[in-house]
Amino acid sequence: MATILVVDDELGIRALLSEILTDEGHNVELAEDAAQARACRDRLRPDLVLLDIWMPDVDGISLLKEWAAGGLLTMPVIMMSGHGTIDTAVEATKHGAMAFLEKPITLQKLLRAVEQGLAKPGAKPAAGPGGAVRGDNGAAGEPMMLGASSSMSHVMPSPVSLSLGPQSEQTFDLDRPLREARDAFEKSYFEFHLAQENGSMTRVAEKTGLERTHLYRKLKQLGVDLSRNKRGGT
């Protein structure tokens, strides 16, 4: 298990990267600005740093230069930006960054960059679970929705029982707005697959046909409790 420091001023990005990397078996520390990043780097000596370029106080390139000048660039650093240019990427590499990821970051590129960074001399090997990862062009279709056809619109709606597996029959009330009915079904659908796969997000993504970054967002939107099905009971 490697220790990875994620530095980004956006809470959503920090949370998403933390969940993905934690699910891969890494220990993740978070910093929202350069001051916190300096403190975490000195305290933890991370095996790898994911560093955002555009931050409100000190930008990522300046922090990278600071670490390099002070002999503190003892770990691989991967730069991230949603507004980067080729010149920015070249400058980051020139000052010691090993890679540059453009936001929005795809799961495949993130995991590949992290794997390559941890494979560098001196970095700890990853000890996360194995398994295939969906590529950039993987299917991203939504789960099929339940609903009555227009030819049956005159029929009074009634609860529908749907069996999702042994001892997991769910009842859905169709006498409600379509969005609510769909969300109720999707929440049960994903909870079922999380339980079946013992909380493995990689396997659930493969099973349901969703790119995993999209899967995380979908589960948060639906209010699915991810901690309940985490591997090892965590």
C-alpha positions as CSV (number, residue, x, y, z in Angstrom):
1,M,0.0,0.0,0.0
2,A,1.4,3.4,-1.0
3,T,0.8,6.8,0.6
4,I,-0.5,9.3,-2.0
5,L,-0.9,13.0,-1.4
6,V,-3.7,14.7,-3.4
7,V,-3.4,18.5,-3.5
8,D,-6.4,20.3,-5.1
9,D,-8.4,23.3,-4.0
10,E,-11.7,21.7,-5.2
11,L,-13.4,19.6,-2.6
12,G,-15.2,17.5,-5.2
13,I,-11.9,16.6,-6.9
14,R,-10.2,15.7,-3.7
15,A,-13.1,13.5,-2.6
16,L,-13.4,11.7,-5.9
17,L,-9.6,11.0,-6.2
18,S,-9.5,9.9,-2.6
19,E,-12.3,7.4,-3.0
20,I,-10.8,5.9,-6.2
21,L,-7.3,5.6,-4.8
22,T,-8.5,4.3,-1.5
23,D,-10.5,1.7,-3.3
24,E,-7.3,0.7,-5.1
25,G,-5.7,-0.1,-1.7
26,H,-3.7,3.1,-1.2
27,N,-3.4,5.4,1.9
28,V,-4.6,8.8,0.7
29,E,-3.9,12.2,2.3
30,L,-5.6,15.4,1.2
31,A,-4.4,19.0,1.0
32,E,-6.4,22.0,-0.3
33,D,-3.5,24.5,-0.8
34,A,0.3,24.8,-0.8
35,A,0.6,25.3,2.9
36,Q,-1.2,22.1,3.7
37,A,0.7,20.3,1.0
38,R,4.1,21.4,2.5
39,A,3.0,20.2,5.9
40,C,1.8,16.8,4.6
41,R,4.9,16.3,2.5
42,D,7.2,17.0,5.5
43,R,5.1,14.8,7.9
44,L,4.3,11.9,5.7
45,R,7.0,11.7,3.1
46,P,4.4,10.4,0.5
47,D,5.3,7.9,-2.2
48,L,3.5,10.0,-4.8
49,V,1.9,13.4,-5.1
50,L,-1.1,14.4,-7.3
51,L,-0.7,18.2,-7.6
52,D,-3.2,20.7,-9.1
53,I,-1.7,23.6,-11.0
54,W,-4.3,26.3,-10.3
55,M,-4.6,27.0,-6.6
56,P,-5.6,30.3,-4.9
57,D,-2.4,31.0,-2.9
58,V,0.6,29.4,-4.4
59,D,0.1,27.6,-7.8
60,G,1.3,24.0,-8.3
61,I,4.2,24.9,-10.6
62,S,5.6,27.3,-8.0
63,L,5.3,24.6,-5.3
64,L,7.0,22.1,-7.6
65,K,9.9,24.5,-8.2
66,E,10.1,25.1,-4.5
67,W,10.4,21.4,-3.7
68,A,12.9,20.9,-6.5
69,A,15.1,23.9,-5.4
70,G,15.0,22.7,-1.8
71,G,16.0,19.1,-2.6
72,L,12.5,17.9,-1.4
73,L,11.4,16.4,-4.7
74,T,12.1,12.9,-3.5
75,M,8.8,11.5,-4.7
76,P,7.1,11.4,-8.2
77,V,4.8,14.3,-8.8
78,I,1.9,14.2,-11.2
79,M,0.5,17.6,-12.2
80,M,-3.2,18.1,-12.8
81,S,-5.1,21.0,-14.5
82,G,-8.3,21.7,-16.3
83,H,-6.8,24.7,-18.1
84,G,-3.3,23.4,-19.0
85,T,-1.4,24.0,-22.2
86,I,1.5,22.2,-23.9
87,D,3.8,24.9,-22.6
88,T,2.5,24.3,-19.0
89,A,3.0,20.6,-19.3
90,V,6.6,21.1,-20.7
91,E,7.4,23.5,-17.9
92,A,6.1,21.1,-15.2
93,T,8.1,18.3,-16.7
94,K,11.2,20.5,-16.9
95,H,11.0,21.2,-13.1
96,G,10.6,17.5,-12.2
97,A,7.0,16.4,-12.7
98,M,6.8,12.9,-14.1
99,A,3.4,13.4,-15.8
100,F,0.6,15.9,-16.6
101,L,-3.1,14.9,-16.4
102,E,-5.7,17.1,-18.0
103,K,-9.0,17.5,-16.2
104,P,-11.5,15.9,-16.3
105,I,-9.2,13.0,-15.6
106,T,-10.3,9.6,-16.9
107,L,-10.0,6.6,-14.6
108,Q,-7.7,4.8,-17.0
109,K,-5.2,7.7,-17.3
110,L,-5.3,8.3,-13.6
111,L,-4.6,4.7,-12.6
112,R,-2.0,4.3,-15.3
113,A,-0.1,7.4,-14.2
114,V,-0.2,6.4,-10.6
115,E,1.0,2.9,-11.4
116,Q,3.9,4.3,-13.5
117,G,4.8,6.7,-10.7
118,L,4.8,4.1,-8.0
119,A,7.0,1.8,-10.3
120,K,9.8,4.4,-10.3
121,P,12.8,3.6,-8.2
122,G,12.3,4.3,-4.5
123,A,8.5,4.2,-4.7
124,K,6.5,1.6,-2.8
125,P,4.7,-0.9,-5.0
126,A,0.9,-0.8,-5.0
127,A,-0.8,-3.4,-2.9
128,G,-4.3,-2.8,-4.1
129,P,-6.7,-5.4,-5.4
130,G,-6.3,-6.6,-9.0
131,G,-8.8,-6.5,-11.7
132,A,-9.4,-5.0,-15.1
133,V,-10.2,-1.3,-15.4
134,R,-12.5,0.2,-18.0
135,G,-10.8,2.3,-20.7
136,D,-11.6,5.8,-21.8
137,N,-14.0,4.5,-24.4
138,G,-15.7,2.0,-22.2
139,A,-19.5,1.8,-22.3
140,A,-21.2,4.4,-20.2
141,G,-24.8,3.6,-20.6
142,E,-27.3,4.2,-17.9
143,P,-29.1,1.3,-16.2
144,M,-32.4,0.5,-17.9
145,M,-35.4,2.3,-16.4
146,L,-38.6,0.7,-15.3
147,G,-41.8,2.4,-16.4
148,A,-45.2,1.8,-17.9
149,S,-45.6,2.1,-21.7
150,S,-47.8,4.8,-23.2
151,S,-50.4,2.2,-24.3
152,M,-51.0,1.3,-20.7
153,S,-51.3,4.9,-19.4
154,H,-55.0,4.4,-18.6
155,V,-54.3,1.6,-16.1
156,M,-54.1,2.6,-12.5
157,P,-50.5,2.4,-11.3
158,S,-49.7,-0.1,-8.6
159,P,-46.6,-1.3,-6.8
160,V,-44.4,-3.6,-8.8
161,S,-42.3,-6.4,-7.2
162,L,-38.9,-6.9,-8.8
163,S,-36.6,-9.7,-7.8
164,L,-33.0,-8.7,-7.8
165,G,-31.8,-12.0,-6.6
166,P,-32.2,-14.5,-3.7
167,Q,-33.8,-12.8,-0.7
168,S,-33.6,-9.3,-2.3
169,E,-37.1,-8.7,-3.7
170,Q,-37.9,-5.1,-3.9
171,T,-41.3,-3.4,-4.2
172,F,-41.5,-0.2,-6.3
173,D,-44.5,2.2,-6.2
174,L,-45.2,3.4,-9.8
175,D,-47.7,6.0,-8.6
176,R,-45.0,8.6,-8.3
177,P,-43.0,10.9,-10.6
178,L,-40.8,9.1,-13.1
179,R,-37.5,10.5,-11.7
180,E,-38.4,9.3,-8.2
181,A,-39.3,5.8,-9.4
182,R,-36.2,5.6,-11.5
183,D,-33.9,6.7,-8.6
184,A,-35.5,4.2,-6.3
185,F,-34.9,1.4,-8.7
186,E,-31.3,2.5,-9.5
187,K,-30.4,2.8,-5.8
188,S,-31.7,-0.8,-5.2
189,Y,-29.9,-2.0,-8.4
190,F,-26.5,-0.6,-7.3
191,E,-26.9,-1.7,-3.7
192,F,-27.6,-5.2,-4.9
193,H,-24.5,-5.3,-7.1
194,L,-22.3,-3.8,-4.4
195,A,-23.4,-6.5,-2.0
196,Q,-22.8,-9.2,-4.7
197,E,-19.3,-7.9,-5.4
198,N,-18.4,-7.3,-1.7
199,G,-18.0,-3.6,-2.3
200,S,-15.5,-3.8,-5.1
201,M,-16.1,-0.7,-7.3
202,T,-14.0,-2.1,-10.1
203,R,-16.1,-5.2,-10.4
204,V,-19.4,-3.3,-10.0
205,A,-18.3,-0.9,-12.8
206,E,-17.5,-3.9,-15.1
207,K,-20.8,-5.6,-14.1
208,T,-23.0,-2.6,-14.7
209,G,-21.3,-1.2,-17.8
210,L,-20.3,2.1,-16.2
211,E,-17.0,3.9,-16.3
212,R,-16.0,4.0,-12.6
213,T,-15.6,7.7,-12.3
214,H,-19.2,8.0,-13.5
215,L,-20.2,5.2,-11.1
216,Y,-18.9,7.1,-8.1
217,R,-20.9,10.2,-9.0
218,K,-24.0,8.1,-9.6
219,L,-23.8,6.4,-6.2
220,K,-23.3,9.7,-4.4
221,Q,-26.2,11.2,-6.3
222,L,-28.5,8.3,-5.3
223,G,-27.3,8.4,-1.6
224,V,-25.9,4.8,-1.7
225,D,-24.0,4.0,1.5
226,L,-20.6,2.9,0.2
227,S,-19.1,2.2,3.6
228,R,-21.6,-0.6,4.3
229,N,-20.3,-2.9,1.5
230,K,-16.5,-2.0,1.7
231,R,-14.2,-4.9,1.5
232,G,-13.0,-6.2,4.9
233,G,-15.9,-4.5,6.6
234,T,-14.5,-1.0,6.4
